[in-house]
Amino acid sequence: AFQPPLAAAMAQNVQDLPPAANEAERRWDKSMEEMRVGIKSIFTLDLEESAAVFEKGMARDLDTDPLVDEEYDLRGSFGLMNSLAALLHGLASLADDQLRECQDRVWRAEGMAQLDKEWDGKNIVRGVCFLMGGVVQCMQHSFAKGVWNILRCWPFISGLDKTALHATGREGMVVRSAALMTLGVFNLIISILPPTMLRAATFMTGYDGDRAKALQMLEQCWHEGGMLSCFAAIVRAGFAIDTKTFLGENQEEEREFAHKIVNWSKEIFSQDTPSLFTGLEADLHACEHRLEEAKECMIRLQVTVGTKLKALNLVTHYKLATYNLAGLSFAESVGFFESAYKVHMQVERRAMVPFMACYAGLAAAAAGDAERSEANFKIVQEYKEKPKKNWGRQDQYAFAVLASRQEGTLCPMLELAECMCLRSRVVNFMTPEQLKDLAGRVAEATIGGSPSQQVAAYYVRAECYEYAGDRDTAMQIATEGLALESTVTCDRAWEGGFDGLHWVAAKIHACRTEIPQATAHLDKITRGSIVLSFRATQLKKHMGAQFEDLYRAVAVGAGATVIEDIPVKEARTVEWDFMLEGYSVDFRVVWVKESGEETEVEAMSRREFENGPVAGSYDAPGPGTLRLIFDNSFSYFRGKSLNLRTE
């Protein structure tokens, strides 16, 4: 087990430090006090105040205010915190181009950090800049590039466990806190990466992440009460309350720990002052089936947020809607979904409006309000017709539901229940009685339904009974549903369906330590759902196995060329990305019409591993074949390996 060294100086509070002995120490203490004020403002949602503090720190002019002997240049540190404040403020206020602005600030902070003299603090700032830059890119849906930059932070933080964790004195208290936080977050991210990304991480870093070590580091950072203890606390509590439910893992043993962090946050920020921890407290109440307390927390946060931080206002409405769904109060949830998407409408943002309107339409139909359901699906239709190419997965799902409704094949109760199981994970907030009630409603709603609806209903019912703790009934339902696998072809891409049934069966077998049976079910998941694929990957990791995710391995032999053809039946956008596991390869993309005529789309010569992943897309005008060509003919003695995803 990881046991971080606890230097004597780390046991002291800031107030216990001896008075500053020189000008450098006095300036350090002043800067650290300013940093604490800025960080506290972040967590109490006074994001404009925090940005002002950090901008002041990074605006220091060294020509008129030069560094004194033994003083560190902290402009990069203030710049990094300013980037984080800008990210949170931009996301929360729905300011235009907030992610791009944050990205620019991150790289600016990294450039400023380079100007400092060599010390652990400089390496931490530069490492966190790459880590944060990668996270922002993932939020922009550039997952391959995002993970690549996350991995690029490794050279800067790889030695911190041998140096920064042993730091003492004034700088040591801050450096150690930052090192624990950075190493903890990095380890946590690496530990939950899908297998193909994990292979790249192992190639670059030499290890595959250690979740237990990561959590212990975050806990230690929190316990020591250093500069970044609040960040460590919210990451650790967030993992316990939210991330584990996404992974499909039991979180009951983590709740006591989460309660300690939430109670601590009330002492730090005052029980009457809502903070970023208030949202976690609401979900913690919901996980313990105290929905009224969860709603009260979210309403308090909503009052604080007001209309200034619009995105947080959207989140509070959405959360209140899901809490009502958990209580099977479908009619009450409709209004909150509508309030959520109106936030985006008011600032003329299109993303997530179709999904929220779809959710409202389904909930209204489940409540028997046909008129309100119709009104919300009209909004989905209106947004589908708007000129926007890059709709997110959630909004694309809303358009698929709309199509089913227009075809007369939609079962609102079934669709809503499947969303509650997979998309918003509302089932985590429901009591066993509520879960069985939901399963009964789905069974009744799908009587006489199509074969594919029957399969989806089997999944929802099995999932509900498994969450209710009745694994015998859940397995019986899953087995009945899987018996249809050889005779039923689903007429639409249900998120659950047979994949969901295999997931439930695998989870139950794993709980019974029946590893071969669990593995057999996981191997049959066809990757139709990202959530199920990710959960299956994590479950196999826990069982000591691996599961192929959305990427697949491609071997290009020495002196060989590999061609990957993507058939296209109609006009659509084809996407691809790949990551080399080492060395280089030539790469070309060619569009081949049905007539055989070829058009070169893209060409790269000697694409190097060090340059990171390659991602691209092509708007196919009609039927044909998109040909990806990996050419290793220039290398007579060495084969190349890469991981490829196409969509």
Sequence and secondary structure as in RCSB ss.txt:
>XXXX:A:sequence
AFQPPLAAAMAQNVQDLPPAANEAERRWDKSMEEMRVGIKSIFTLDLEESAAVFEKGMARDLDTDPLVDEEYDLR
GSFGLMNSLAALLHGLASLADDQLRECQDRVWRAEGMAQLDKEWDGKNIVRGVCFLMGGVVQCMQHSFAKGVWNI
LRCWPFISGLDKTALHATGREGMVVRSAALMTLGVFNLIISILPPTMLRAATFMTGYDGDRAKALQMLEQCWHEG
GMLSCFAAIVRAGFAIDTKTFLGENQEEEREFAHKIVNWSKEIFSQDTPSLFTGLEADLHACEHRLEEAKECMIR
LQVTVGTKLKALNLVTHYKLATYNLAGLSFAESVGFFESAYKVHMQVERRAMVPFMACYAGLAAAAAGDAERSEA
NFKIVQEYKEKPKKNWGRQDQYAFAVLASRQEGTLCPMLELAECMCLRSRVVNFMTPEQLKDLAGRVAEATIGGS
PSQQVAAYYVRAECYEYAGDRDTAMQIATEGLALESTVTCDRAWEGGFDGLHWVAAKIHACRTEIPQATAHLDKI
TRGSIVLSFRATQLKKHMGAQFEDLYRAVAVGAGATVIEDIPVKEARTVEWDFMLEGYSVDFRVVWVKESGEETE
VEAMSRREFENGPVAGSYDAPGPGTLRLIFDNSFSYFRGKSLNLRTE
>XXXX:A:secstr
       GGGGS GGGS    SHHHHHHHHHHHHHHHHHHHHHTT HHHHHHHHHHHHT  TTTS   TT    H
HHHHHHHHHHHHHHHHHHT TTHHHHHHHHHHHHHHHHHTS SSHHHHHHHHHHHHHHHHHHHHTT HHHHHHHH
HHTHHHHTTTTTTGGG  HHHHHHHHHHHHHHHHHHHHHHHTS HHHHHHHHHHHSS   HHHHHHHHHHHHHHT
 TTHHHHHHHHHHIIIIIHHHTT   HHHHHHHHHHHHHHHHHH TTS  HHHHHHHHHHHHTT HHHHHHHHHH
HHHHHTTTSHHHHHHHHHHHHHHHHHTT HHHHHHHHHHHHHHHHHTT  TTHHHHHHHHHHHHHHTT HHHHHH
HHHHHHHHHTSS S   HHHHHHHHHHHHHHHT   HHHHHHHHHHHTS GGGG  HHHHHHHHHHHHHHTTT  
HHHHHHHHHHHHHHHHHTT HHHHHHHHHHHHTTTTT   SS  SSHHHHHHHHHHHHHHHTT HHHHHHHHTT 
 S  HHHHHHHHHHHHHTT     S EEEEE TT EEEEEEEE SSEEEEEEEEESSSEEEEEEEEEETTS EEE
EEEEEEEEGGG  EEEEEEE SSEEEEEEEE TT SS  EEEEEEE 
